[in-house]
Amino acid sequence: MAVQIETLAEEMYAMVAECQGKKNLKATDLTKAMIARHGASECSKDDCKHAIRQLIDSGRCVYSYFGGSFITLPHKEGAAPD
């Protein structure tokens, strides 16, 4: 049985949150990690694309560009109100 897109999105979010400030993760890093965790028969690249899109569209993660495209948590500006 294939892994649900929502489950993949939650696991990807946890990875991004865990690596925040330590390592920048690319979309391919997340895809490879999910395929390694669940197996190629349960998790496809297309499923991972949909999970990443869900994270970006919901605003839980954003793309950052520092010499490459990385997926990170949204940054809060220092002057932004709580």
N, C-alpha and C positions, 0 to 999 in steps of 0.2 A: 504494500500500500504506500502510495506516494506521500511525502511529507507535505503538510498544509503550508500555504504561502505565509499565513500569519505566524506559524511556528518558526519558519525560516527568518522572517522579519524580526521576531523577538530575539532569536539567537544571534543574528547579525548585530542588532542594537546592543546586546550585552557585550559582544566582542569589541565594538567601537567604543563603548563606554569604558571597558576595561583597559584599552590601549590608549585612551585619550591622554595626550601630553607625553606619552612614552614613544609611540610609534604611529606613523601615519599609514592607514590602511587604504589600499586601492580596491575598487570594485572586484577586480580579479582575485585579490587576496581573500575577500569574503566568499566569493564563489568557490574557490578551491577549498577553503576550510569547510564549507557546508557539504560539498561533495565528498570530502574525505571523512567527515563525521557521519554522514547518512548513507553514503554509497551512491555510485552513479545510477544504479537502477531505481533508487528512491528519490533522487534529487537531481534535476537537470539544470543546465545553465540558464534555460529559459525561466524556470521556476525562481532561480536566484535573481534574475533580472527583474521579475515582477515583485519580489520581496524588497529589493533595493528601491524600486520605483515607489513602492508603498511607503517606505521610510522617508524618502525625499518629499513626496507629495504631502505627507502628514506633518512635515516640519520637524520630525524627531531627529533627523540627520540632514546635513547639508553637504554639498560639494565644496571643497576648498581647493584652490589652485596655488601651489607653491612649487613651481618647476614640474608639476604634474598634477593630475586630478586625484584627489583623495576624498574619502568620505569621513566626515567628522561630526561631532555634536555641534549644535549652533552655539556660537560664541556670544556671550553677553557683554555689551559695552559697559565700560566703567561708570558712565553717567546715566545709564538707563535706570528708570525707577523699578522697584520690585514689583 
